[in-house]
Amino acid sequence: MDWTLIEKFGASIIIALFFFLILKWVLEQFKEELKENRKERKEYLQTLAEIRTEMSDHNGRAKEFHASVQAEHKEMIETLGRINGYKH
């Protein structure tokens, strides 16, 4: 058996195999990170949708409240105007 090829390329093959294994490990870690990022993004979008729903509900309640306050103030102005002698 001719060992000269193994002696000549043995170290290169070992180094190439070492870099291949490192590259494989890095790509597996990256794959896991992408899976976790997708899961986190789904949770974030669900939370964002819930916040958006709560804001819409709050805006609706705020509009109702403002309308009732405006009506009360209009009634108060009319009443106070009559008390102070203003004519409409």
Number of C-alpha atoms within 10 A of each C-alpha: 3 6 8 9 8 11 10 10 11 13 11 12 12 11 12 12 12 12 12 12 12 12 12 12 12 12 12 12 12 12 12 12 12 12 12 12 12 12 11 12 12 12 12 12 11 12 12 12 12 12 12 12 12 12 12 12 11 12 12 12 12 12 11 12 12 12 12 12 12 12 12 12 12 12 12 12 12 15 13 12 13 12 9 9 9 10 7 6
